[in-house]
Amino acid sequence: MSTTSTFFNNFDHNETQTLLDDLTTEAIRIHGQDCYYIPRRRESFDQLFSEDDTSYFDTAYQIPMYVLTAEGFLQNEAVITQFGLEVRPEIKLAVGRLEFDNEISTLEQALNRPREGDLVYFPLNKRTFQINFVDDKPFFYQHGKLQVYDLTCELYEYSNERFETGITEIDEIQSKLSFNAYDHGIIIGANGEIMTDHLGNIIVRETLEGNRETYDALTDNVVLEDLSDREGANTLIDWDESNPFASGRY
């Protein structure tokens, strides 16, 4: 025999659940931001190491999201790594399940939910964030159904992925940060032909050439030797083959 009231149906009433879905969707559209959900594509995913060095992004879906951290970006504790001090801002976003199903899942059946590793472009501050965690139960079954996903995102760190979404401000991530000379080459044709010199070398924009000259100078042993001979260079450690500890100075 049931001990709950038989006069109220709080968890199995489809009309009430549909109304709550519609109200949640409307609230996010009113108070949220138009963001771009960018699914990560994998070309050669390594099952052993759970990584893919050749992943790329070729689609961007515009979808409203609500910023849960309205007081500002979350700040992780500063972490000292082998590359120095790192502080990566985090942001928490909410996206409606019904909205996600209608705008994304209907177009890509494999995307039945937001995925860790995918990106979210936040136009308000023109930053891209990577989804680190998807909480699919932030509210525990209101009226017997789940209405939103909570996304915990971290500022995205570019690692030479390809961007071909067709959205200029998103694809510029690759053109600004890539180390591949082809990404900085001067395009001369509608089919994407890149200008080369008579030796077949890629002709790149002036900004990249300036960076390349600086890099080549700093990595040239002759330049380093010249720097060591200048006045005031006696503070440099003089490594010696017979004495790795700077000729006995340390």
Backbone torsions as a table, in degrees:
resi	resn	phi	psi	omega
1	MET	NA	132.9	-178.0
2	SER	-71.5	139.1	179.0
3	THR	-99.0	-10.4	177.2
4	THR	-86.8	164.7	-176.6
5	SER	-65.8	136.4	177.9
6	THR	-88.1	-2.7	-176.8
7	PHE	-94.1	-12.9	-179.5
8	PHE	-127.7	133.2	178.5
9	ASN	-116.3	95.5	-173.8
10	ASN	-90.1	-14.6	-170.6
11	PHE	-126.3	-8.7	-177.3
12	ASP	-125.1	19.0	-178.0
13	HIS	-99.2	106.4	-173.1
14	ASN	-61.9	-37.1	-178.8
15	GLU	-64.9	-39.2	178.8
16	THR	-67.3	-40.9	178.9
17	GLN	-64.2	-42.3	178.7
18	THR	-64.0	-40.0	178.2
19	LEU	-62.7	-42.5	-179.4
20	LEU	-66.6	-37.3	175.3
21	ASP	-60.9	-45.8	-178.5
22	ASP	-66.1	-40.2	179.2
23	LEU	-66.3	-39.2	178.2
24	THR	-65.0	-43.9	178.2
25	THR	-61.5	-43.1	-179.4
26	GLU	-66.1	-39.1	-179.5
27	ALA	-65.3	-40.9	179.2
28	ILE	-67.3	-37.3	178.3
29	ARG	-67.1	-31.8	-179.2
30	ILE	-78.2	-46.3	-171.8
31	HIS	-103.6	-1.7	-175.6
32	GLY	-95.0	-169.9	-179.8
33	GLN	-124.2	145.8	174.2
34	ASP	-76.7	109.4	179.5
35	CYS	-112.5	170.4	176.1
36	TYR	-115.3	123.6	174.5
37	TYR	-92.5	122.9	-173.6
38	ILE	-118.4	102.6	180.0
39	PRO	-72.2	142.0	178.9
40	ARG	-86.0	130.2	175.6
41	ARG	-101.5	141.6	-178.6
42	ARG	-119.0	130.2	-178.9
43	GLU	-94.5	-43.0	-177.1
44	SER	-141.2	69.2	-177.3
45	PHE	-69.3	129.2	-179.9
46	ASP	-91.3	111.3	-177.7
47	GLN	-67.3	-28.0	-177.3
48	LEU	-73.8	-48.0	-176.9
49	PHE	-97.9	-2.3	178.6
50	SER	53.8	50.1	179.0
51	GLU	-149.1	163.3	179.8
52	ASP	-146.2	113.2	-177.3
53	ASP	-78.5	-8.8	-175.3
54	THR	-120.9	30.5	178.4
55	SER	-70.2	156.7	-177.4
56	TYR	-149.2	169.5	-178.7
57	PHE	-130.2	119.3	-176.6
58	ASP	-124.4	3.4	-177.7
59	THR	-142.3	142.4	175.9
60	ALA	-135.5	120.3	179.9
61	TYR	-103.3	124.7	177.3
62	GLN	-81.3	128.3	-176.2
63	ILE	-152.6	139.9	179.3
64	PRO	-74.4	139.4	176.8
65	MET	-134.8	148.5	179.8
66	TYR	-103.1	131.4	-179.4
67	VAL	-82.3	114.7	-179.6
68	LEU	-80.9	-25.8	180.0
69	THR	-98.2	68.2	-174.4
70	ALA	-67.7	-22.0	-178.7
71	GLU	-77.8	-6.9	178.9
72	GLY	138.3	-178.5	-179.8
73	PHE	-73.3	142.7	173.6
74	LEU	-69.8	145.5	-179.5
75	GLN	-118.7	116.1	172.1
76	ASN	-70.9	160.5	174.0
77	GLU	-63.7	143.2	179.1
78	ALA	-63.0	134.0	-178.0
79	VAL	-119.6	129.6	176.6
80	ILE	-93.1	116.3	179.7
81	THR	-113.9	-177.4	178.0
82	GLN	-66.7	-14.4	179.1
83	PHE	-101.6	3.1	178.6
84	GLY	117.3	-162.1	-178.1
85	LEU	-83.1	129.6	-178.7
86	GLU	-124.4	128.6	172.3
87	VAL	-131.1	112.4	-175.1
88	ARG	-110.6	115.0	179.6
89	PRO	-64.9	144.4	176.1
90	GLU	-119.1	156.1	177.0
91	ILE	-140.6	143.8	177.7
92	LYS	-112.2	128.0	-178.2
93	LEU	-124.4	148.6	175.0
94	ALA	-115.7	133.9	177.1
95	VAL	-128.0	135.7	-178.3
96	GLY	-69.3	138.2	177.8
97	ARG	-62.9	-44.4	-179.4
98	LEU	-62.8	-41.6	179.1
99	GLU	-64.6	-42.4	-179.8
100	PHE	-64.3	-41.9	179.2
101	ASP	-63.8	-42.5	-176.0
102	ASN	-73.3	-37.9	-173.5
103	GLU	-91.4	-25.4	-173.2
104	ILE	-124.5	-53.3	-174.3
105	SER	-63.4	-31.2	177.9
106	THR	-68.1	-25.0	179.3
107	LEU	-91.2	-30.4	178.4
108	GLU	-133.2	105.2	-176.3
109	GLN	-65.5	-26.4	179.4
110	ALA	-69.0	-22.7	179.4
111	LEU	-93.3	70.9	178.8
112	ASN	-83.0	-4.2	176.6
113	ARG	-161.8	159.6	173.1
114	PRO	-60.3	146.3	-175.3
115	ARG	-118.3	143.6	171.3
116	GLU	-64.0	137.7	-177.9
117	GLY	100.4	-22.2	175.4
118	ASP	-74.5	167.4	-175.4
119	LEU	-113.6	154.9	172.4
120	VAL	-128.6	121.5	176.0
121	TYR	-92.7	125.0	-175.4
122	PHE	-106.2	97.0	-173.5
123	PRO	-63.6	-22.8	-176.0
124	LEU	-58.6	-42.2	176.9
125	ASN	-117.7	11.9	175.8
126	LYS	54.4	48.7	178.1
127	ARG	-125.4	153.1	179.4
128	THR	-112.2	134.7	-178.5
129	PHE	-122.2	146.4	177.3
130	GLN	-102.6	134.5	-179.8
131	ILE	-74.9	120.7	178.5
132	ASN	-100.1	-30.1	-178.0
133	PHE	-150.7	138.2	177.4
134	VAL	-117.1	114.1	177.3
135	ASP	-94.3	107.8	-176.9
136	ASP	-90.8	1.3	177.6
137	LYS	-134.6	55.2	178.8
138	PRO	-67.8	-31.5	172.8
139	PHE	-121.4	131.5	-168.9
140	PHE	-87.8	89.6	170.4
141	TYR	53.8	63.6	171.4
142	GLN	-66.9	122.5	-177.1
143	HIS	54.8	31.3	173.1
144	GLY	81.9	15.7	-177.7
145	LYS	-147.9	157.8	177.7
146	LEU	-104.8	134.7	-172.6
147	GLN	-106.3	-27.5	-172.5
148	VAL	-138.0	162.6	165.7
149	TYR	-110.9	136.6	172.2
150	ASP	-101.6	124.6	-176.6
151	LEU	-108.9	121.4	172.9
152	THR	-96.4	115.3	-171.7
153	CYS	-120.1	148.6	178.3
154	GLU	-120.0	148.0	-180.0
155	LEU	-54.1	126.7	-173.3
156	TYR	-71.7	135.8	176.5
157	GLU	-110.3	114.3	-175.4
158	TYR	-66.0	133.9	179.5
159	SER	-135.3	47.0	172.1
160	ASN	69.7	30.6	172.6
161	GLU	-79.0	159.0	177.6
162	ARG	-89.6	139.6	175.9
163	PHE	-120.8	118.1	179.9
164	GLU	-138.3	47.8	-174.6
165	THR	-82.1	-19.5	-175.4
166	GLY	88.9	-7.4	175.4
167	ILE	-94.8	114.7	-171.1
168	THR	-56.5	-47.3	-175.6
169	GLU	-66.4	-22.9	176.9
170	ILE	-85.8	-44.0	-179.1
171	ASP	-66.5	-20.7	178.0
172	GLU	-66.3	-15.4	176.4
173	ILE	-58.1	-43.7	179.9
174	GLN	-71.2	-44.4	-176.0
175	SER	-66.9	-26.2	-179.5
176	LYS	-87.7	-33.0	-170.0
177	LEU	-111.0	-11.2	-175.6
178	SER	-69.7	146.2	175.1
179	PHE	-97.2	0.3	-179.0
180	ASN	-80.9	125.2	-178.0
181	ALA	-61.7	-30.3	179.5
182	TYR	-62.5	-30.7	-179.8
183	ASP	-72.9	-16.2	-179.1
184	HIS	-111.6	5.5	-178.7
185	GLY	-70.7	155.8	179.5
186	ILE	-84.6	116.1	-177.5
187	ILE	-82.9	132.5	-175.4
188	ILE	-118.4	-2.9	-178.4
189	GLY	-139.5	164.2	-179.4
190	ALA	-68.2	-21.5	-179.3
191	ASN	-90.7	6.6	176.4
192	GLY	88.7	20.2	177.8
193	GLU	-65.4	140.4	-177.0
194	ILE	-107.2	134.9	-178.0
195	MET	-69.1	135.6	177.2
196	THR	-130.4	161.8	176.8
197	ASP	-88.5	-172.9	-175.0
198	HIS	-68.7	-16.1	177.5
199	LEU	-94.7	-1.3	179.6
200	GLY	89.4	5.7	178.9
201	ASN	-77.5	143.6	-179.4
202	ILE	-72.3	131.8	176.5
203	ILE	-91.9	119.1	-176.0
204	VAL	-110.5	170.4	-178.6
205	ARG	-68.4	159.6	-172.9
206	GLU	-61.0	-36.1	-177.8
207	THR	-63.1	-40.0	179.1
208	LEU	-69.7	-37.0	179.6
209	GLU	-62.7	-40.3	178.3
210	GLY	-63.0	-41.4	177.8
211	ASN	-66.2	-38.2	-178.6
212	ARG	-66.6	-40.5	179.2
213	GLU	-63.6	-40.2	177.9
214	THR	-63.7	-43.5	179.9
215	TYR	-63.9	-44.7	-179.8
216	ASP	-62.8	-37.0	-179.6
217	ALA	-66.7	-41.9	-178.2
218	LEU	-71.2	-25.3	-179.6
219	THR	-96.9	5.1	180.0
220	ASP	-89.6	125.3	-178.2
221	ASN	-62.0	-34.7	-179.9
222	VAL	-62.0	-42.8	179.2
223	VAL	-64.1	-41.2	179.4
224	LEU	-64.7	-39.2	177.6
225	GLU	-64.9	-37.7	178.6
226	ASP	-64.6	-40.2	178.5
227	LEU	-64.0	-36.2	-177.6
228	SER	-70.7	-21.8	-179.1
229	ASP	-88.5	-7.7	-176.8
230	ARG	-76.7	162.9	-179.9
231	GLU	-64.9	137.0	-179.9
232	GLY	87.4	2.8	-178.3
233	ALA	-88.5	6.0	-178.9
234	ASN	-69.9	-7.1	176.9
235	THR	-81.5	-11.0	177.9
236	LEU	-71.6	142.9	177.6
237	ILE	-74.8	127.9	-179.1
238	ASP	-98.2	96.6	-178.6
239	TRP	-74.5	140.6	-178.8
240	ASP	-129.5	142.9	-177.1
241	GLU	-62.0	-37.6	-178.2
242	SER	-82.0	-17.4	-179.2
243	ASN	-139.3	93.3	-177.9
244	PRO	-65.8	-12.7	-179.1
245	PHE	-95.6	50.2	170.9
246	ALA	57.5	51.2	173.9
247	SER	54.2	37.7	175.4
248	GLY	79.9	4.2	-178.3
249	ARG	-76.0	-18.6	-179.1
250	TYR	-131.8	NA	NA
